Amino acid sequence: MTDILVDTANDLLIALPGGGDFAVGDSTVQEVESIITSYPGWWKEYPLVGCAAPNYLHSPGAGQQLSNSINQQLKLDGKTLTSFSSSINADGTLTINVNGQSIEVTG
């Protein structure tokens, strides 16, 4: 899907050179990341959207529950979950790989 792009801090990207216009491009990765890291209730128009992945940072053995939540949320958004894996890194971040896209989740 083509949409306005944001950076890693969720700030709008400005198209360069020239500036002044928002950067536009394929937004699929940022859509998936937003769904996974947001909590239900964060999206006013769609209050049930969100996997709340940061809640799983200190929950060993909850991988299947997170996988089910991601699968359900992506299906509701019209996306297909073809591959999924997750791991907790030494620095306490959660790395989620969905359909070949790596997403870092911090508390």
Phi and psi in degrees as GROMACS dihedral restraints (atoms count N, CA, C in turn):
[ dihedral_restraints ]
;  ai    aj    ak    al  type     phi  dphi    fc
    3     4     5     6     1   -97.9    20    10
    4     5     6     7     1   129.3    20    10
    6     7     8     9     1  -156.9    20    10
    7     8     9    10     1   178.3    20    10
    9    10    11    12     1   -68.6    20    10
   10    11    12    13     1   138.2    20    10
   12    13    14    15     1   -98.9    20    10
   13    14    15    16     1   151.1    20    10
   15    16    17    18     1  -123.0    20    10
   16    17    18    19     1   159.5    20    10
   18    19    20    21     1   -90.5    20    10
   19    20    21    22     1  -171.0    20    10
   21    22    23    24     1   -66.7    20    10
   22    23    24    25     1   -18.8    20    10
   24    25    26    27     1   -96.5    20    10
   25    26    27    28     1    11.0    20    10
   27    28    29    30     1    62.4    20    10
   28    29    30    31     1    27.3    20    10
   30    31    32    33     1   -91.6    20    10
   31    32    33    34     1   147.6    20    10
   33    34    35    36     1   -64.2    20    10
   34    35    36    37     1   136.1    20    10
   36    37    38    39     1   -83.8    20    10
   37    38    39    40     1   139.8    20    10
   39    40    41    42     1  -104.6    20    10
   40    41    42    43     1   131.7    20    10
   42    43    44    45     1   -69.6    20    10
   43    44    45    46     1   130.2    20    10
   45    46    47    48     1  -122.8    20    10
   46    47    48    49     1   150.5    20    10
   48    49    50    51     1   -76.6    20    10
   49    50    51    52     1   171.1    20    10
   51    52    53    54     1    98.9    20    10
   52    53    54    55     1   -44.9    20    10
   54    55    56    57     1    61.6    20    10
   55    56    57    58     1   175.3    20    10
   57    58    59    60     1    91.8    20    10
   58    59    60    61     1   -25.2    20    10
   60    61    62    63     1  -107.7    20    10
   61    62    63    64     1   151.4    20    10
   63    64    65    66     1   -74.5    20    10
   64    65    66    67     1   144.6    20    10
   66    67    68    69     1   -73.3    20    10
   67    68    69    70     1   136.3    20    10
   69    70    71    72     1  -124.0    20    10
   70    71    72    73     1   140.5    20    10
   72    73    74    75     1  -177.6    20    10
   73    74    75    76     1  -166.2    20    10
   75    76    77    78     1   -68.0    20    10
   76    77    78    79     1   119.0    20    10
   78    79    80    81     1  -106.3    20    10
   79    80    81    82     1    13.4    20    10
   81    82    83    84     1   -59.2    20    10
   82    83    84    85     1   -45.2    20    10
   84    85    86    87     1   -62.4    20    10
   85    86    87    88     1   -44.9    20    10
   87    88    89    90     1   -70.2    20    10
   88    89    90    91     1   -29.0    20    10
   90    91    92    93     1   -65.5    20    10
   91    92    93    94     1   -46.6    20    10
   93    94    95    96     1   -62.7    20    10
   94    95    96    97     1   -44.2    20    10
   96    97    98    99     1   -62.3    20    10
   97    98    99   100     1   -40.8    20    10
   99   100   101   102     1   -64.1    20    10
  100   101   102   103     1   -40.8    20    10
  102   103   104   105     1   -65.2    20    10
  103   104   105   106     1   -43.2    20    10
  105   106   107   108     1   -70.5    20    10
  106   107   108   109     1   -39.9    20    10
  108   109   110   111     1   -90.2    20    10
  109   110   111   112     1   -14.0    20    10
  111   112   113   114     1   -84.6    20    10
  112   113   114   115     1   163.2    20    10
  114   115   116   117     1  -105.9    20    10
  115   116   117   118     1   149.4    20    10
  117   118   119   120     1   -56.1    20    10
  118   119   120   121     1   134.6    20    10
  120   121   122   123     1   101.8    20    10
  121   122   123   124     1   -13.6    20    10
  123   124   125   126     1   -74.1    20    10
  124   125   126   127     1   -27.2    20    10
  126   127   128   129     1  -102.3    20    10
  127   128   129   130     1   107.5    20    10
  129   130   131   132     1   -55.7    20    10
  130   131   132   133     1   -43.1    20    10
  132   133   134   135     1   -75.7    20    10
  133   134   135   136     1   -26.2    20    10
  135   136   137   138     1  -131.0    20    10
  136   137   138   139     1    76.5    20    10
  138   139   140   141     1   -66.5    20    10
  139   140   141   142     1   -13.7    20    10
  141   142   143   144     1   -93.4    20    10
  142   143   144   145     1    -3.7    20    10
  144   145   146   147     1   -78.1    20    10
  145   146   147   148     1   135.3    20    10
  147   148   149   150     1   134.9    20    10
  148   149   150   151     1   135.1    20    10
  150   151   152   153     1   -98.8    20    10
  151   152   153   154     1   -17.1    20    10
  153   154   155   156     1    57.6    20    10
  154   155   156   157     1    44.2    20    10
  156   157   158   159     1   -56.2    20    10
  157   158   159   160     1   -34.4    20    10
  159   160   161   162     1   -59.0    20    10
  160   161   162   163     1   -24.0    20    10
  162   163   164   165     1   -65.9    20    10
  163   164   165   166     1   -19.9    20    10
  165   166   167   168     1   -89.7    20    10
  166   167   168   169     1    -1.2    20    10
  168   169   170   171     1   -59.9    20    10
  169   170   171   172     1   -41.3    20    10
  171   172   173   174     1  -113.0    20    10
  172   173   174   175     1    34.8    20    10
  174   175   176   177     1  -125.5    20    10
  175   176   177   178     1    81.4    20    10
  177   178   179   180     1   -63.4    20    10
  178   179   180   181     1   141.7    20    10
  180   181   182   183     1    83.3    20    10
  181   182   183   184     1     6.3    20    10
  183   184   185   186     1   -98.1    20    10
  184   185   186   187     1    15.2    20    10
  186   187   188   189     1   -60.0    20    10
  187   188   189   190     1   -41.0    20    10
  189   190   191   192     1   -67.1    20    10
  190   191   192   193     1   -38.4    20    10
  192   193   194   195     1   -64.4    20    10
  193   194   195   196     1   -42.2    20    10
  195   196   197   198     1   -64.4    20    10
  196   197   198   199     1   -43.0    20    10
  198   199   200   201     1   -59.9    20    10
  199   200   201   202     1   -44.0    20    10
  201   202   203   204     1   -63.7    20    10
  202   203   204   205     1   -41.1    20    10
  204   205   206   207     1   -64.8    20    10
  205   206   207   208     1   -45.0    20    10
  207   208   209   210     1   -62.3    20    10
  208   209   210   211     1   -46.0    20    10
  210   211   212   213     1   -58.4    20    10
  211   212   213   214     1   -46.9    20    10
  213   214   215   216     1   -63.9    20    10
  214   215   216   217     1   -46.3    20    10
  216   217   218   219     1   -64.9    20    10
  217   218   219   220     1   -41.6    20    10
  219   220   221   222     1   -69.0    20    10
  220   221   222   223     1   -35.7    20    10
  222   223   224   225     1   -64.4    20    10
  223   224   225   226     1   -42.0    20    10
  225   226   227   228     1   -62.9    20    10
  226   227   228   229     1   -27.8    20    10
  228   229   230   231     1   -89.0    20    10
  229   230   231   232     1     0.0    20    10
  231   232   233   234     1    88.4    20    10
  232   233   234   235     1    13.0    20    10
  234   235   236   237     1  -103.6    20    10
  235   236   237   238     1   160.4    20    10
  237   238   239   240     1  -113.8    20    10
  238   239   240   241     1   131.8    20    10
  240   241   242   243     1   -91.6    20    10
  241   242   243   244     1   105.2    20    10
  243   244   245   246     1   -96.9    20    10
  244   245   246   247     1   -28.6    20    10
  246   247   248   249     1  -148.4    20    10
  247   248   249   250     1   148.5    20    10
  249   250   251   252     1  -150.7    20    10
  250   251   252   253     1   135.7    20    10
  252   253   254   255     1  -153.1    20    10
  253   254   255   256     1   154.4    20    10
  255   256   257   258     1  -143.8    20    10
  256   257   258   259     1   151.9    20    10
  258   259   260   261     1  -152.8    20    10
  259   260   261   262     1   149.6    20    10
  261   262   263   264     1  -101.3    20    10
  262   263   264   265     1   123.9    20    10
  264   265   266   267     1   -82.4    20    10
  265   266   267   268     1   167.6    20    10
  267   268   269   270     1   -61.6    20    10
  268   269   270   271     1   -29.5    20    10
  270   271   272   273     1   -84.1    20    10
  271   272   273   274     1     4.9    20    10
  273   274   275   276     1    89.5    20    10
  274   275   276   277     1     3.3    20    10
  276   277   278   279     1   -86.7    20    10
  277   278   279   280     1   153.7    20    10
  279   280   281   282     1  -103.7    20    10
  280   281   282   283     1   124.3    20    10
  282   283   284   285     1  -104.0    20    10
  283   284   285   286     1   123.0    20    10
  285   286   287   288     1  -116.3    20    10
  286   287   288   289     1   127.7    20    10
  288   289   290   291     1  -110.4    20    10
  289   290   291   292     1   114.6    20    10
  291   292   293   294     1  -122.5    20    10
  292   293   294   295     1   119.5    20    10
  294   295   296   297     1    51.7    20    10
  295   296   297   298     1    38.8    20    10
  297   298   299   300     1    82.4    20    10
  298   299   300   301     1     2.3    20    10
  300   301   302   303     1  -102.7    20    10
  301   302   303   304     1   126.8    20    10
  303   304   305   306     1   -94.5    20    10
  304   305   306   307     1   129.5    20    10
  306   307   308   309     1  -127.2    20    10
  307   308   309   310     1   126.8    20    10
  309   310   311   312     1   -96.2    20    10
  310   311   312   313     1   130.6    20    10
  312   313   314   315     1  -119.9    20    10
  313   314   315   316     1   126.7    20    10
  315   316   317   318     1  -119.0    20    10
  316   317   318   319     1   157.8    20    10
